[in-house]
Amino acid sequence: MFHVKKGLDFTASHEGLVVGIFEKPEKFTGELAELDGKFDGQLTELVKSGDLSAKLKSITKVHTFGKISAKRIYFVGLGKEKDLSFEKLRAALGRVFKQLKVNKQGETAVYLDTFVSEALDSLDAAHALSEAMALSTYQFDGYKQKSNEPEKRLEKVTVYASAADEVDVQASLTVGYAFGKATNSARTLVNTPGNLLTATDLANYASELGAKYNFEVEILDKAEIEKLGMGAFLAVNKGSVEPPKMIVLKYQGKDEWTDVIGLVGKGITFDTGGYSIKTKAGIVGMKTDMGGAAAVLGAMEIIGEIRPEQNVVAVIPSTDNMISGGAFKPDDVITSMNGKTIEVLNTDAEGRLVLADAVTYAKHHGANYLVDVATLTGGVITALGLHTTGAMTNHDGLYEQVLEASVEAGEQMWLLPLFETEKERVRNSKVADLNNSPGSEGHALVAGAFIGEFTEGTPWVHLDIAGTATTSKDYDLGPAGATGVMTRTLALFVERFEPIEK
């Protein structure tokens, strides 16, 4: 996919050459000055006239007419050099790769040195380049009949780099592409219809991932789940003809199984709401209710590629939430794995039920720290909109590490409060220890507070991705549909994790 070469070769044949330009000074220097010379100074004139823009994320295509061996040059505007961040660079590169895809180019070259600034070195630029290429060119093929016309995709990128060692640049390209590719894996899982991605299918996918990366794999079937007393998880599955699966992947990067990070992802493959049934409009798109599971599996794919010196257990409770004569219903009382009883007031508040048993099971596998990810509540969309993940925590130090990872990944989040008032609301039941839905007020808060009841003091961060797991519009780093949100945040969090005092 990526081929790194030293220096810029004007004699090499390429369908396109991608070059970055900053605002001011308007004079080309170094090898770009040599490039301008081959055009008799006309590139400089294009900049001066405004026909070649350096505005951030602008794309200007210039045909070479045989002046160099590349057929065309794509100039990517980077704005002011002092303002360029990793996130802005990744977005700008994503935009140009989208353009290359539209132009159906199967091969291109990138002059990496032109994307380097005082704040971002060649290795940062290489990572941004390969991650952006993977993310921005993703597409979910779907199930339409295919035409006989062969599809042309970008399959080869030559990266010219003078300012860094080729081996180091190649390594950064490989890591960046792994982050992008795994996010795309998560996107595909979320985009897949519920009839084609059952709990069994998700378990099979996880098993294949485990075999590829030599993870320890445990898939609990219904009988084993019953034996362990996971009554909250089993209640959600009662209305389904599809058997539930508790999916566990373990990665040991240290000699001893200590400081274990537990990643827990909600894996509801389709959510009708049960007897608290969703509206006609609200039920469409509920195939995406396993976005948390997809993020965890995507993160495990990255972990399998980069092999950090960390210990990780991933736990995914997977089922659909259906309606039948045997389905659970409001007023039912169920018993969770840790023994706490729960009064069911809303069968559409099922995600917190399956996560309750999954959090307990992650602790059973030795998790010392917990991060759960779930498309959990419409309330988080009301509070934070469609571009911000809601977070809750019982440990500020752990949250700070997750937050730092999210900033690096470009996946924004905001910390919501976990007050005693919300805890008391979920503890308010006349017939059980807890209730699963004390009301619509502060819905996102009480949902997180409910899950927190099962952490039992273990440092924990909750991530509600109901608003961010999908998007209705194309954007610089992907198409409309699943975003794969939190895949890269979780992987970066694991990679950078420092044990903390509890």
N, C-alpha and C positions, 0 to 999 in steps of 0.2 A: 504493500500500500504506500508506504513512505520510503523515499530514497534520499539520503542526505549526501550533499556534495559540497566541497569547499569552494568558495568564491562563486561569482555569477558568470555563467557561460552564455555569451550572446550567440554562439554558433549552434547551440543545441536546439533541436526542433521541439516545440511545445505548442499545443493548441492554445494555451494561454499562459501568461506570466502575471502573477499577482504581486503588486508592489504597494507598500504603505506610504502615505505622505502626511506630514504634519503641517499645520498652519504656521506660516512665517518661520524662518525666512523662506522667501519664494525662490531662492536659488538652489539648484540641485548640487550636491557635493558627492565626493567619492565615486563609487561605481555608477551611481545614478547620474552623475555629471557625464560620465562616459556614455551612458545610455542616451542622455539628452544630446550629446554630440553626434550620435548616430542618426538623430533626427534633425540635425543641423540647428539645434537650439529651439525647435518648434514646441517641445514639451514645456519649456520655460514660458514661451509665449502663451500657451494654453492656460498655464497657471495665472499669468498676469491678466489675461482677458476674462478669467473666471470660468472658462469652459472646462477646466480641470480643477475640481473642488477638493479642498482638504477638510471640509466640514465633516464632523464625526459621522461615520457610517454611510457617507456618500460613496457611490460607485460610479466611476467613469471608465468606459470602455474605449480604448484607442486601438484602431487597426494599424498594424506595423507596415503594411505594404512592402514587405521584403527588406526593410531596414535592418531587422534582426531576424533570426530564424523562428522565434515565437510568432504565431499568427496574430495575436492580439495581446494587449496589456490591460489588465484590470487595476486601476488605481483606487485604493481604498483610503478614504478620508479618515484621519485619526484625531482631528481636532488639535488643540494645543497640547504640546508634549507634556507639559507639567500637570495636565489634568487627566492624562491617560491612566486608567486603572486596568487591572486584569479583567474585571467584568466588562468594561467598555470595549477592551480589545477583543474579547471573546465574542461579544455581540457584533462588532464590526466585521470580524472574520466570518461569523455565521451568515451575515447578510451577503457577503461576496460568494460564499459557497452555495447559497441558495440561488444566486444569479448564475453560477456555473452549472447548476443542475437544470435550471430553466433552459440554458443554452445547450444542454445535452453534451457537455464536454466530458470525455472519458479520461482525459489526462490534462494535467496542468503543472505549473511550477510556481513556487512561492519564494520570493527573496526575503528571507527571515530577518535579516539585519535591519530592514526598513521598518520593522514592527517593534524594534527595541527602543526603550527610553531610559532615562536615568533611574526610574522606579522599577522598570521591568527589564530583566536581562533576556538573553537568547533562550534560556531554558524555560522561563515563564512564557515567552512568546510561543515556543514550540508546544508546550502543554495546551495553551489557549487555542492554538491552531488546530491541533488534532481533535481536541474535545469539541470545538465548534464545528468542525467538518462532520464528525459523527452525528452530533445533535441536529444540526440544521438541515442535513440531507435526508433525515429519517422520513419514511413514509410507511403507513400501514396499508398493505395491498388490498385488504378486504376480500370479498368473495364474489366480485363481479366477474363475468366471463372475460377472459383475457383476449386481446387482439393478437394477431400473428406477427405484428411488427415488433422486432427485437428492441428491448429497452436498453438505452445507453446510460450507464451510471459512471460516476467518477471512481475510477479504480486505481489510478496511479498519481501520486503527488511527489514531484521532485522538490526537495527543500534545499535551497542554496544558503549556506551559513558560513560566514567568514569569522565572526566574532566569538565562536565557541568550538569546542572539540566535537567532531562529528559523532563520536560514540555517545557523549552526554546528550547531544541534541536528539539522537535516535531514541535514547532511553526516555526522555521527556515526551517525545511524540508517542511512544508506546503506552506510557502511563495515561496521558491525556485521552488517547483513543479508547483505552480500557474504561475510563470513567464515562465517556460518551456512549460507548457501545452498551455498557451495562444499563445505563439510563434508558436506552432504546429497548432493551430487553424488558424492562419494567413497563415501558409504554405499551409494548405489544401485549403483555399480559392483561393490562387494564383495558385495552381496546378490544380484546377478544370477547365475543358474546358468551353469556352465561351457559347456554346449552352446549358450547364447545369448550368451556373451561369450568368443569365441576371441581368439587373438592378433591376428587380422585385424580383428575387431570393435573391440578396444582401440586398434589403430592408427588405425582410421577415426574413433573418438571423439576421439583426440588431434589428428588432422588437422582435425576440425571446430572443436575448441578453438583450434587455431592460427589458423584462418581468422577466427574471431570476434575474436581479440585481436591479430591481426597478428604472431604469432610466426613465426620461421623454423622450418619443419618439414622433418625428414628421416626417412623411413621406409625402413630397409634390409630388403630381402627376402632370401631364403635364399641366392641366388647371390652377392649383395653381401656377406653375412655370411661366406660361404665364402671369398670373395676376400680379405677382411680377416684371415682366419685365426683367427676366433673359435671355436676348437675346444672350449672348455669349454661355451659356450652351445649350440653345435651338438650336442654329445654328449647334452645333456638332451632335445633335440628329436628325436633319432633314432627313438624309438619312436612318434612321432605322425604322423597323417595330416594334421594342421594345420601349415601352414608357420610358421616363427618370424618374429618381427618385432623389429627393434631400433628403438625409437621415440625420436626426439630432438626436443625443442622448445627453441628459443633465444629469450630475451628480452633485448634490449639497452636498458638504461636510462641508460647513460653514453655519452659521445661515443666513447670508445675501449673496445675489448674487453679490459679489464684487470680485475683483482680479481674473476675469474669464480667464481661459486658453482655447484658441481655438485651437483644433487639426483638421486640414483639410487634407483629404486624397483623392487623385485622384482615381476615380472609373471607369475607362474606361474598360469595361468587354471584349472588343475586339477592336483592332485598325487596320483597313485596311490602314489608312493614308488618307482615303477619295479620292478625285480626285487627290491629290498629292500622288498617291498610292505607297505603299511600294514595294520593289523588291520581287521576288519569295522567296528568302532566308530570307529577312528581315521581311516578314509577319508571318513566322512561329514563334510561341512562343508569339504572341501578346495577348493571353489569360492572360498573366501576367501583363498587363498594368493597373491592379487595385491593384498593390502591395502597393501603398500608403494607399488605403482604407483598405486593409487587416491589415496593421500595426496599423492603428488607431483603428480598431475594436478589434484587439488583445490587444492593450493597454487598451481599455475600459474594456475588460474582466479582466485584472489584476486589474484595478481600482475597478471594482465591487467586486473582491475578497478581496483586502486589505483595501478598504474604507478609503483612505487618507482624511485629513481635507483640501480639496481643492475644487474649483469649476471648472468644465470642461464642455465645449460644443464641441462635435465632429460633424463635418459637412462633408458629403461625397456626391459629385455630381456624379451620376452614369448613364452611358449610354454606348452604343457602338458607334464606328465611322465608318459608313458604306457608301456605294456608291449606289445611286439610282437616278432616275429622279428628285427627290426633294432635293437631298443632297446639302449642301452649297458648295461653290466653290471659287477658287481664284478670287480676285477682288471684292468679296462681301463686303459690309459694314454693320456691325451689331452694336447693341447698348447694352451695358452691364447693369447690374442692377443699378450700381451707376451713370449711365447716360453717361459714356464715350463711344465714338464711336471707332470702331476698323476696320481697313482695313485688310481683310484676304488675306495674300500673300501665305500662306501655310496651306492647310487643315490638314496636318500631324502634325502641331503645335497646336493640339487641346487641349492638357492637360492644357496649360496655360489659355485657354479660359474658360474651366469649372471651373478651380480653381479661376479665377477672380471673378466669381459670387459667388462661395462658400466662399471665403474670405470676400466678402461684406456681405453675409448672416450670417457668424459667428459674424461679428461686429454688425449686426442687433440683434443678440441674446445676446449681451453684452460682447463679447470677448474683454478683455483688453490687451491680449498678444496672438500672433498667431504663430503657427508652422505648416507649410504645408509640406506634404510628397508626393513624386510623382516619378514614373518611367518616367522622363520627357524628357531627351535628350540623344542621342548618343554621344553628345559632352562631357558629363561628363566622359564617358568611355574613350574617346580619351585622356582627360586631366589626369584622376586619375586611370584608370584601372578598374579591376573587384572586388577589395577588399576594396575600399574606397568610402564612400558616400560624395558627394559634398555638401557644405553648403554655404549659403549666408545670410546676415543679414543687418538690419538697426539699430541694437542695440547690442553693444558689451557685455553688461551685461547679456542680455537674452541669447545670444549665448554661453557665458561661462557656464551657467547652463546646457544648452543642451549638450555641449561638455563634461562636467564632468559626466553627465549621460551616454554618449556614451562610455567613457573610462571604467566606471564601468561595463557596459554591454558587453564590448569587441567588440564593433561595431565601427570601426575607421571611422573618418570623417576628412575632410580638408576644411578650410574656403577659398572660392573663393572671388575675389574682386567684389564690387558693386560700380563701378565708375560712374561719371556723363556721361562719354562717352557712356556707355551702355544704360543709361536712355535716352539719347538724340537719340540714334539709334531707340529705340522702339517708341519714340515720333515723328519720322520722317515719316509723311504721308501728302500728298497733299490734301487728301479728308477726313481724319478722325483724331481723337485725337491721336490714336496709330496705329501701325501696329504690327501684331503678329509674324512676322518673317523677320527681316531686313537683313538676310544673314547667311551663315554657319560659318563665322568667329566668334569665341567666342560664339558658339551656346548656351552652358550651361549658360553663363553669361547673354545674352540678354533674355533668357527664365526666369531666376530668376528676372531680372530687370523688365520684363513685369508684373509678379505677384506683385512685389513690388509697382507698380503704383496703386494698389487697396488697399494697407494697409493704405494709407493716414495718415502716421505718427504713426500708432500703432506699438509697438515693435514686431518684426517679425523675424523668422528664417525659411529659405527655405531649404529643404533637398531633393536632387536629388539622388534617389536610382536606377537609370537605370542600373548601373553596379553591384549593390550589392543585388538586390532583388532575384536573382537566381544564381545558381552555376552549372557548368557542371561536377563537381567532388564530390565524397564523401569526407567528412572531419570529424574531431574528434567529432563535435557536430551535425552531420546530414548527410543525403544522398544528392546526386545530386538532383537538382530541386529547389523549392522555399526555401528561407532561413528564411522568416519571419523577415527580417532585420528591425530595428527601433522599433519593438514592445516593446522590453524591455527598449530601450533607452527612448522612450516616457513615459512609465510607471514610470521609475525611475526619469525622469525629473519632472513629475507631483508630485510624492511622496515627492521629496526633494525641490520643488519649494519655493523660497523666493521672495515675491513681490519686485519689483524694481522701481526706479524712472524712469519716462518715459523721 
